[in-house]
Amino acid sequence: LNETELEDRESRLKILNDPAYIASFKAMWMSGKTGFGLKRLKRLVRLEDYAFNRTLADMTIDVCPLREWQGHTFADVFARVNAANAGKPLEGSDAERALLKDHFSGVKDEGDFVLAMLRAFDRDLSWYTVSANRNERVVRNLLMDRQLLPGFNDSGAHLTNMAFYDGNLRALKLASDGGDIDVAYMVRRLTRDPARVFGVKGGGIEVGDQADLILVDPSALRRMDHNNTVQRQYREAFQHEQLVNRTDGVVPLVMIAGHPAWHGTSFDNALGQKKMGTVLDTTF
């Protein structure tokens, strides 16, 4: 599906209606969910070969052309589909009843249902799930381990559809559970230590260093709920919406090479217009 052009919905529908693709998809989707055997055992102990658990109750609809389904899980909607197909009366809009009849009347199992969602909505459907780091105690233990370097994440590789940008703020907040000593340790692990590992000239505040600074309000950081900071914002540069993390008030100031770039809730007017920093040169 990803190999088709973004606007080529017809090609995606052709794939979604291909019997070979349907069989392959359903085999993948239902793998380990029924019967007995190694795949079932691996699913029960959460050691599957998939990063995504394929659990409908963990998939929450964020954006959907049928607005009444927004905020509900795939499991909620699947239950409505099953009820409608069983002839049970449903309270809902005429639009929902028409949608269920046109796109979901042939659904017999989870695999059919997910395929029907893709056929019905294509790229107009957006949903989210938590695939890792559910247990904050475990996350904190990992972040504080001296063998783990937290000063790097792949937010740049998922610039529009995943909001990973608060990873370092989250690390600081989790470290703050242990007081000032743990916070000082985490600051070093996010700055000086990764700079040395990657051979970057930076990460310190010695005399003569480039003044790349971030000011964090510790009280606002403690109040930050990183599970509820994601927003959608339309970006003219991308010509579509982007997922961003809005942690306004947590970072009152960001400076790049001594130039203010961020003020609490907004970018400085000079950002993007005036040269501030430089491209980092790594030496391995």
VOPAGU-2260 file (C-alpha; in pm, 1 decimal, decimal comma):
REM VOPAGU-2260
SITE   aa  ch    i         X         Y         Z
SITE  LEU   A    0       0,0       0,0       0,0
SITE  ASN   A    1     284,9     239,3      81,5
SITE  GLU   A    2     441,9     183,6    -259,0
SITE  THR   A    3     150,7     353,9    -437,9
SITE  GLU   A    4     145,5     727,1    -502,1
SITE  LEU   A    5     -21,3     922,5    -222,5
SITE  GLU   A    6    -313,9    1033,7    -436,4
SITE  ASP   A    7    -358,3     698,5    -612,1
SITE  ARG   A    8    -649,4     563,3    -409,3
SITE  GLU   A    9    -766,1     347,7    -700,2
SITE  SER   A   10    -445,4     143,4    -691,9
SITE  ARG   A   11    -474,5      93,8    -316,8
SITE  LEU   A   12    -832,8     -25,3    -353,9
SITE  LYS   A   13    -717,7    -270,8    -617,6
SITE  ILE   A   14    -461,4    -409,7    -373,1
SITE  LEU   A   15    -711,8    -418,7     -85,6
SITE  ASN   A   16    -954,2    -617,4    -302,9
SITE  ASP   A   17    -693,2    -862,2    -430,8
SITE  PRO   A   18    -779,8   -1211,7    -291,5
SITE  ALA   A   19    -410,6   -1297,2    -248,9
SITE  TYR   A   20    -344,7    -977,9     -55,1
SITE  ILE   A   21    -656,9   -1029,3     158,9
SITE  ALA   A   22    -547,1   -1382,3     250,1
SITE  SER   A   23    -193,5   -1266,8     331,8
SITE  PHE   A   24    -314,9    -971,9     539,5
SITE  LYS   A   25    -564,9   -1176,2     736,5
SITE  ALA   A   26    -304,6   -1446,6     807,8
SITE  MET   A   27     -73,3   -1177,0     945,5
SITE  TRP   A   28    -345,5   -1000,7    1143,3
SITE  MET   A   29    -475,6   -1315,5    1310,0
SITE  SER   A   30    -132,8   -1471,3    1370,7
SITE  GLY   A   31    -113,0   -1597,2    1729,9
SITE  LYS   A   32    -463,0   -1481,3    1820,0
SITE  THR   A   33    -633,5   -1818,8    1800,3
SITE  GLY   A   34    -555,5   -2186,8    1843,6
SITE  PHE   A   35    -243,6   -2330,8    2002,6
SITE  GLY   A   36     121,4   -2333,1    1908,0
SITE  LEU   A   37     439,1   -2124,7    1927,3
SITE  LYS   A   38     285,0   -1809,6    1776,3
SITE  ARG   A   39      -1,1   -1818,9    2026,0
SITE  LEU   A   40     242,1   -1872,1    2315,0
SITE  LYS   A   41     463,8   -1584,1    2200,2
SITE  ARG   A   42     161,7   -1355,5    2185,8
SITE  LEU   A   43      51,2   -1452,4    2536,6
SITE  VAL   A   44     394,0   -1366,7    2680,1
SITE  ARG   A   45     428,9   -1054,1    2460,5
SITE  LEU   A   46     726,1   -1179,6    2261,5
SITE  GLU   A   47     572,9   -1162,9    1915,1
SITE  ASP   A   48     768,2   -1091,5    1598,9
SITE  TYR   A   49     563,6    -774,0    1539,6
SITE  ALA   A   50     632,0    -436,6    1703,6
SITE  PHE   A   51     259,0    -362,9    1675,3
SITE  ASN   A   52      34,9    -583,9    1891,5
SITE  ARG   A   53    -266,4    -576,8    1653,8
SITE  THR   A   54    -506,3    -536,4    1948,5
SITE  LEU   A   55    -820,1    -346,3    1843,3
SITE  ALA   A   56    -880,8    -216,4    2195,3
SITE  ASP   A   57    -540,7     -41,1    2185,5
SITE  MET   A   58    -610,4     137,8    1855,1
SITE  THR   A   59    -783,7     472,8    1907,2
SITE  ILE   A   60    -934,0     662,0    1614,1
SITE  ASP   A   61    -800,4    1016,8    1601,0
SITE  VAL   A   62    -937,1    1144,5    1268,4
SITE  CYS   A   63   -1216,2     987,1    1066,6
SITE  PRO   A   64   -1458,9    1119,0     802,6
SITE  LEU   A   65   -1738,4     975,7    1018,5
SITE  ARG   A   66   -1681,9    1209,5    1311,0
SITE  GLU   A   67   -1891,5    1009,0    1555,0
SITE  TRP   A   68   -1624,3     737,2    1547,5
SITE  GLN   A   69   -1345,9     976,1    1647,6
SITE  GLY   A   70   -1215,6     907,4    1998,2
SITE  HIS   A   71   -1341,4     549,2    1992,5
SITE  THR   A   72   -1123,5     241,3    1964,1
SITE  PHE   A   73   -1128,1      -0,6    1674,8
SITE  ALA   A   74   -1277,8    -251,3    1920,9
SITE  ASP   A   75   -1571,7     -14,8    1985,6
SITE  VAL   A   76   -1639,6      24,1    1614,8
SITE  PHE   A   77   -1591,6    -349,0    1546,4
SITE  ALA   A   78   -1859,4    -420,2    1808,3
SITE  ARG   A   79   -2098,4    -183,4    1628,5
SITE  VAL   A   80   -2022,2    -352,3    1296,7
SITE  ASN   A   81   -2094,6    -694,9    1443,2
SITE  ALA   A   82   -2417,0    -569,6    1599,9
SITE  ALA   A   83   -2533,7    -413,8    1273,3
SITE  ASN   A   84   -2451,9    -728,2    1076,4
SITE  ALA   A   85   -2645,2    -934,8    1331,4
SITE  GLY   A   86   -2951,7    -720,2    1269,1
SITE  LYS   A   87   -2950,5    -552,4    1608,7
SITE  PRO   A   88   -3091,9    -198,4    1629,8
SITE  LEU   A   89   -2826,4      71,8    1666,0
SITE  GLU   A   90   -2857,3     431,2    1773,6
SITE  GLY   A   91   -2661,7     637,9    1525,6
SITE  SER   A   92   -2673,6     872,3    1230,9
SITE  ASP   A   93   -2801,8     797,4     884,9
SITE  ALA   A   94   -2444,4     844,1     761,8
SITE  GLU   A   95   -2320,8     567,9     992,3
SITE  ARG   A   96   -2597,6     330,2     887,9
SITE  ALA   A   97   -2520,4     390,4     521,2
SITE  LEU   A   98   -2147,3     341,6     581,9
SITE  LEU   A   99   -2202,8      15,7     769,3
SITE  LYS   A  100   -2423,2    -114,9     491,6
SITE  ASP   A  101   -2195,5      -9,8     204,2
SITE  HIS   A  102   -1854,6    -104,7     345,3
SITE  PHE   A  103   -1891,4    -337,0     645,1
SITE  SER   A  104   -2177,1    -575,0     567,3
SITE  GLY   A  105   -1934,5    -849,8     460,8
SITE  VAL   A  106   -1713,6    -829,9     770,4
SITE  LYS   A  107   -1676,3   -1166,2     943,7
SITE  ASP   A  108   -1365,0   -1123,4    1157,1
SITE  GLU   A  109   -1101,4    -871,6    1270,3
SITE  GLY   A  110    -901,3    -900,4     950,4
SITE  ASP   A  111   -1207,3    -824,5     737,9
SITE  PHE   A  112   -1286,2    -529,1     962,1
SITE  VAL   A  113    -943,2    -365,0     937,8
SITE  LEU   A  114    -940,9    -409,2     560,3
SITE  ALA   A  115   -1290,0    -257,8     543,2
SITE  MET   A  116   -1169,7      45,2     741,9
SITE  LEU   A  117    -886,4      95,9     492,4
SITE  ARG   A  118   -1116,4      57,6     193,5
SITE  ALA   A  119   -1377,1     294,7     335,6
SITE  PHE   A  120   -1146,8     576,0     447,7
SITE  ASP   A  121    -804,8     527,5     287,3
SITE  ARG   A  122    -571,7     811,4     398,8
SITE  ASP   A  123    -854,9    1006,5     563,2
SITE  LEU   A  124    -835,7     772,0     861,9
SITE  SER   A  125    -581,9     831,2    1138,0
SITE  TRP   A  126    -547,2     626,8    1454,5
SITE  TYR   A  127    -286,7     583,8    1726,9
SITE  THR   A  128    -158,9     318,5    1962,1
SITE  VAL   A  129     112,2     284,2    2225,0
SITE  SER   A  130     375,2      40,0    2102,7
SITE  ALA   A  131     639,8      81,9    2373,1
SITE  ASN   A  132     731,0     251,0    2701,6
SITE  ARG   A  133     396,1     193,1    2872,4
SITE  ASN   A  134     554,1     127,6    3213,5
SITE  GLU   A  135     713,9     452,5    3332,7
SITE  ARG   A  136     901,6     282,3    3616,6
SITE  VAL   A  137    1077,1      56,7    3366,3
SITE  VAL   A  138    1140,2     351,6    3133,0
SITE  ARG   A  139    1299,5     551,3    3414,4
SITE  ASN   A  140    1522,9     260,1    3518,2
SITE  LEU   A  141    1643,0     227,7    3159,1
SITE  LEU   A  142    1703,9     601,1    3117,1
SITE  MET   A  143    1906,6     618,3    3437,3
SITE  ASP   A  144    2119,2     316,0    3344,9
SITE  ARG   A  145    2478,6     417,0    3265,4
SITE  GLN   A  146    2484,5     183,1    2967,0
SITE  LEU   A  147    2197,6     365,3    2793,2
SITE  LEU   A  148    2251,1     701,6    2621,9
SITE  PRO   A  149    1917,7     890,8    2599,3
SITE  GLY   A  150    2040,4    1197,9    2412,2
SITE  PHE   A  151    1915,8    1078,5    2072,4
SITE  ASN   A  152    1582,9     977,8    1917,1
SITE  ASP   A  153    1443,4     938,2    1567,3
SITE  SER   A  154    1190,0    1221,8    1568,3
SITE  GLY   A  155    1345,3    1365,1    1253,0
SITE  ALA   A  156    1266,2    1044,9    1065,4
SITE  HIS   A  157     895,5    1079,9    1147,7
SITE  LEU   A  158     858,3    1451,9    1101,3
SITE  THR   A  159     486,6    1465,4    1027,7
SITE  ASN   A  160     311,9    1157,3    1164,8
SITE  MET   A  161     475,8    1085,5    1499,6
SITE  ALA   A  162     530,1    1334,6    1780,3
SITE  PHE   A  163     855,9    1223,2    1940,5
SITE  TYR   A  164     988,5    1572,7    1996,8
SITE  ASP   A  165     946,5    1577,9    2375,7
SITE  GLY   A  166    1166,7    1272,2    2436,5
SITE  ASN   A  167    1437,4    1466,5    2615,7
SITE  LEU   A  168    1191,9    1668,5    2825,3
SITE  ARG   A  169    1028,5    1342,8    2927,7
SITE  ALA   A  170    1369,0    1206,9    3029,7
SITE  LEU   A  171    1427,8    1513,9    3245,7
SITE  LYS   A  172    1087,1    1479,9    3409,4
SITE  LEU   A  173    1140,4    1112,7    3491,0
SITE  ALA   A  174    1485,7    1193,5    3628,6
SITE  SER   A  175    1336,5    1463,1    3851,3
SITE  ASP   A  176    1158,5    1191,1    4048,3
SITE  GLY   A  177    1497,1    1128,2    4208,1
SITE  GLY   A  178    1578,9    1489,2    4295,1
SITE  ASP   A  179    1852,0    1731,9    4191,6
SITE  ILE   A  180    2131,7    1474,7    4169,8
SITE  ASP   A  181    1938,3    1264,9    3918,5
SITE  VAL   A  182    1841,5    1574,8    3719,8
SITE  ALA   A  183    2207,0    1683,3    3699,8
SITE  TYR   A  184    2298,6    1334,4    3581,2
SITE  MET   A  185    2029,5    1342,5    3312,4
SITE  VAL   A  186    2132,0    1690,5    3192,4
SITE  ARG   A  187    2482,4    1556,8    3131,1
SITE  ARG   A  188    2346,4    1246,6    2958,2
SITE  LEU   A  189    2144,5    1469,2    2722,5
SITE  THR   A  190    2424,4    1714,6    2642,4
SITE  ARG   A  191    2792,7    1657,8    2710,8
SITE  ASP   A  192    2792,7    1276,3    2694,3
SITE  PRO   A  193    2623,2    1232,5    2351,9
SITE  ALA   A  194    2838,4    1516,5    2214,8
SITE  ARG   A  195    3149,5    1320,0    2310,7
SITE  VAL   A  196    3011,9     989,8    2180,8
SITE  PHE   A  197    2919,6    1136,8    1840,3
SITE  GLY   A  198    3224,3    1361,0    1816,2
SITE  VAL   A  199    3024,9    1683,4    1818,9
SITE  LYS   A  200    3183,7    2009,3    1932,3
SITE  GLY   A  201    2917,3    2112,1    2180,2
SITE  GLY   A  202    2726,7    1998,4    2483,1
SITE  GLY   A  203    2913,9    2213,6    2731,9
SITE  ILE   A  204    2898,4    2559,1    2886,4
SITE  GLU   A  205    3267,4    2637,5    2916,7
SITE  VAL   A  206    3406,3    2980,9    2830,9
SITE  GLY   A  207    3430,5    3006,2    2453,0
SITE  ASP   A  208    3162,9    2742,7    2379,5
SITE  GLN   A  209    2884,0    2829,0    2137,0
SITE  ALA   A  210    2591,4    2957,0    2342,9
SITE  ASP   A  211    2329,8    2692,1    2259,6
SITE  LEU   A  212    2107,7    2709,5    2566,7
SITE  ILE   A  213    1771,4    2581,9    2682,6
SITE  LEU   A  214    1596,2    2710,6    2991,9
SITE  VAL   A  215    1354,4    2467,5    3160,5
SITE  ASP   A  216    1098,1    2565,7    3424,9
SITE  PRO   A  217    1121,1    2280,1    3680,5
SITE  SER   A  218     772,2    2340,0    3822,3
SITE  ALA   A  219     612,3    2340,0    3476,7
SITE  LEU   A  220     812,9    2030,1    3388,2
SITE  ARG   A  221     673,3    1845,6    3689,4
SITE  ARG   A  222     317,9    1938,3    3583,1
SITE  MET   A  223     372,8    1832,9    3221,6
SITE  ASP   A  224     151,0    1544,8    3112,5
SITE  HIS   A  225     347,3    1406,4    2819,6
SITE  ASN   A  226      63,3    1169,7    2729,6
SITE  ASN   A  227    -162,8    1463,3    2643,9
SITE  THR   A  228      57,4    1714,6    2465,5
SITE  VAL   A  229      13,5    1601,8    2103,9
SITE  GLN   A  230    -170,9    1834,5    1866,4
SITE  ARG   A  231    -231,2    1856,3    1491,6
SITE  GLN   A  232    -113,6    2172,3    1321,7
SITE  TYR   A  233    -138,8    2257,9     954,1
SITE  ARG   A  234     205,1    2334,0     812,6
SITE  GLU   A  235     221,8    2540,3     497,2
SITE  ALA   A  236     566,8    2400,0     420,8
SITE  PHE   A  237     428,0    2045,9     407,7
SITE  GLN   A  238      82,5    2134,3     269,7
SITE  HIS   A  239     -80,8    1912,8     531,1
SITE  GLU   A  240    -113,0    1862,9     905,2
SITE  GLN   A  241     177,6    1768,9    1127,4
SITE  LEU   A  242     170,3    1607,1    1469,0
SITE  VAL   A  243     352,9    1824,9    1721,2
SITE  ASN   A  244     410,7    1825,0    2096,4
SITE  ARG   A  245     294,1    2144,9    2262,9
SITE  THR   A  246     459,2    2180,0    2601,5
SITE  ASP   A  247     408,2    2555,6    2628,2
SITE  GLY   A  248     551,8    2708,5    2943,8
SITE  VAL   A  249     792,1    2422,4    3015,2
SITE  VAL   A  250    1071,0    2580,5    2807,9
SITE  PRO   A  251    1067,7    2961,4    2853,0
SITE  LEU   A  252    1374,4    3021,2    2635,2
SITE  VAL   A  253    1588,8    2855,8    2368,3
SITE  MET   A  254    1903,6    3023,2    2235,1
SITE  ILE   A  255    2108,2    2915,7    1932,9
SITE  ALA   A  256    2460,3    3056,6    1928,8
SITE  GLY   A  257    2344,0    3331,0    2162,8
SITE  HIS   A  258    2041,7    3426,9    1949,3
SITE  PRO   A  259    1694,4    3383,6    2106,2
SITE  ALA   A  260    1498,3    3130,6    1899,8
SITE  TRP   A  261    1202,9    3044,0    2124,2
SITE  HIS   A  262    1013,0    3243,0    2387,4
SITE  GLY   A  263     785,3    3026,0    2599,0
SITE  THR   A  264     499,5    2984,0    2352,2
SITE  SER   A  265     629,8    3113,3    2018,5
SITE  PHE   A  266     932,4    3128,7    1791,3
SITE  ASP   A  267    1143,5    3440,5    1767,9
SITE  ASN   A  268    1080,3    3641,1    1450,7
SITE  ALA   A  269    1445,2    3605,2    1354,4
SITE  LEU   A  270    1432,3    3224,9    1344,7
SITE  GLY   A  271    1453,9    3111,1     984,8
SITE  GLN   A  272    1540,6    3461,1     869,3
SITE  LYS   A  273    1875,6    3513,8    1038,9
SITE  LYS   A  274    2164,9    3272,3    1050,4
SITE  MET   A  275    2203,4    3143,3    1404,0
SITE  GLY   A  276    2369,1    2806,0    1438,3
SITE  THR   A  277    2592,3    2591,0    1221,7
SITE  VAL   A  278    2569,4    2241,0    1081,2
SITE  LEU   A  279    2719,5    2001,2    1333,1
SITE  ASP   A  280    3028,5    1820,9    1211,1
SITE  THR   A  281    3084,6    1478,6    1363,4
SITE  THR   A  282    3424,4    1312,8    1386,1
SITE  PHE   A  283    3415,9     936,8    1438,3
